[in-house]
Amino acid sequence: PYLQPMIIQIDDIHSFIQDGRIYQVISLQKKKKKKTAGDKPHLTYAIMKIPYTRVPRFIELPTLGGNYYIMFIDDVIKANLKNVFPGYDIMDCYSIKISRDADFSLENEDQKDIAERILRKVRKRKIGAVTRFQYDRDMPDYFLDYLCEAYEIEQEELLPS
């Protein structure tokens, strides 16, 4: 109930990527009943916020042979994407994270409202311009290019991890 996947389309309204949150981006291909030799694959791209504010970031698995196992919620979701996207084959899935502009300045003005002005500036930072786009270094170029075009991310903002 906490997963909210959204399709990413270039030149269309798409989801806002929040500052400092981890997302999974997924490339999908519509399942076909019958494939022919000349079929060119058409990929659909989706984005999904990892809901770690509602569920634990780490999932404790049942013990096995006296050993304890822990898994990231990201990996649990990734292993079950076929249930999130029925009717699609999952082609790729990668994690991303964006940092937004945190710079602000205050002009020399009345000191009594400075706290309120700082609060407004900090709130605005959450929707500021992208300054860093952190992505999985294994992400293929075609996938990264699509995301950069869709979210207007510049080359100098890219940070492989």
C-alpha positions in Angstrom: 0.0 0.0 0.0 3.0 2.3 0.4 4.4 1.9 -3.1 3.4 4.5 -5.6 5.1 3.8 -9.0 4.8 6.5 -11.7 5.5 6.3 -15.4 8.2 8.7 -16.6 7.5 10.4 -19.9 9.6 13.0 -21.5 7.8 16.3 -22.1 5.0 15.3 -19.8 4.1 16.1 -16.2 6.1 13.7 -14.0 6.7 13.1 -10.4 8.9 15.5 -8.4 12.0 13.8 -7.0 12.4 15.0 -3.4 15.7 16.1 -1.9 17.6 13.4 -0.2 15.2 10.6 -0.8 16.1 7.2 -2.4 14.1 6.2 -5.4 14.1 3.2 -7.7 13.9 3.7 -11.4 12.7 0.8 -13.5 12.7 0.0 -17.2 9.9 -2.1 -18.3 8.7 -3.9 -21.5 5.1 -4.7 -22.1 4.5 -8.5 -22.1 3.5 -9.7 -25.5 1.6 -13.0 -26.1 3.6 -13.7 -29.2 7.0 -12.1 -30.2 8.1 -11.9 -33.7 11.7 -11.7 -35.0 11.5 -8.1 -36.2 10.0 -6.7 -33.0 12.0 -3.7 -31.7 11.7 -3.5 -27.9 9.8 -0.5 -26.6 10.8 0.4 -23.1 8.7 2.2 -20.5 10.3 3.9 -17.6 8.9 4.2 -14.1 10.0 5.8 -10.8 9.1 4.7 -7.3 10.0 6.3 -3.9 11.4 3.9 -1.4 8.8 4.2 1.5 11.3 4.0 4.4 9.4 6.6 6.4 6.5 4.1 6.6 8.4 0.8 6.9 11.8 0.0 8.3 14.8 0.5 6.0 16.1 -2.9 7.1 13.9 -6.1 7.1 14.8 -8.9 9.5 14.3 -12.2 7.7 13.6 -15.5 9.5 16.6 -17.2 11.1 18.1 -20.1 9.3 20.4 -22.6 11.0 21.0 -20.2 13.9 22.0 -17.3 11.5 20.3 -14.0 11.3 19.6 -12.3 8.0 18.8 -8.7 7.3 17.8 -7.2 3.9 17.3 -3.6 2.6 13.7 -2.8 1.9 15.0 -1.6 -1.5 16.1 -5.2 -2.3 12.8 -6.7 -1.1 10.9 -4.3 -3.4 13.3 -5.0 -6.3 12.8 -8.8 -5.9 9.0 -8.3 -6.1 8.7 -5.8 -9.0 6.8 -8.3 -11.1 3.9 -7.9 -8.6 4.1 -4.1 -8.8 4.0 -4.0 -12.6 1.8 -6.9 -13.8 1.7 -7.2 -17.5 5.3 -6.0 -17.9 8.7 -7.7 -18.0 11.2 -6.0 -15.7 14.3 -5.1 -17.7 16.4 -3.1 -15.2 16.1 -1.5 -11.8 18.5 1.0 -10.2 18.6 3.4 -7.2 18.9 7.1 -7.5 19.0 10.1 -5.2 18.9 13.8 -5.8 20.3 16.7 -3.8 18.8 20.1 -4.3 20.2 23.6 -4.0 20.9 24.4 -0.4 22.5 27.9 -0.8 20.7 31.0 0.4 21.6 34.4 1.5 19.9 37.0 3.7 20.1 40.7 3.0 20.9 43.0 5.9 17.4 43.7 7.1 15.3 43.9 10.2 16.6 41.4 12.8 13.2 40.6 14.3 11.9 38.6 11.3 15.2 36.9 10.5 14.1 33.6 12.0 10.9 33.5 9.9 12.9 34.3 6.8 15.4 31.6 7.5 12.6 29.1 8.0 11.0 30.1 4.6 14.4 29.7 2.9 15.0 26.3 4.3 11.5 25.2 3.3 12.2 26.5 -0.3 15.4 24.5 -0.4 13.3 21.3 -0.6 12.1 22.3 -4.1 15.3 24.0 -5.3 17.3 23.2 -8.4 19.0 19.9 -8.7 22.7 20.2 -7.7 23.6 16.5 -7.6 22.0 13.4 -9.3 23.4 10.3 -7.6 22.9 7.1 -9.6 24.1 3.5 -9.7 27.3 3.4 -11.8 26.0 0.2 -13.5 23.1 2.0 -15.0 23.3 1.8 -18.9 23.8 5.1 -20.8 20.5 4.8 -22.6 18.7 4.7 -19.2 20.7 7.5 -17.7 20.2 9.7 -20.8 16.4 9.1 -20.6 16.3 10.2 -17.0 18.5 13.3 -17.6 16.2 14.4 -20.5 13.0 13.7 -18.5 14.2 15.5 -15.4 16.4 18.1 -17.1 19.5 17.0 -15.3 22.8 18.5 -16.6 26.1 16.5 -17.1 27.9 18.4 -14.3 25.2 17.3 -11.8 25.8 13.5 -12.3 27.5 11.6 -9.6 27.9 7.8 -10.1 28.0 5.8 -6.9 
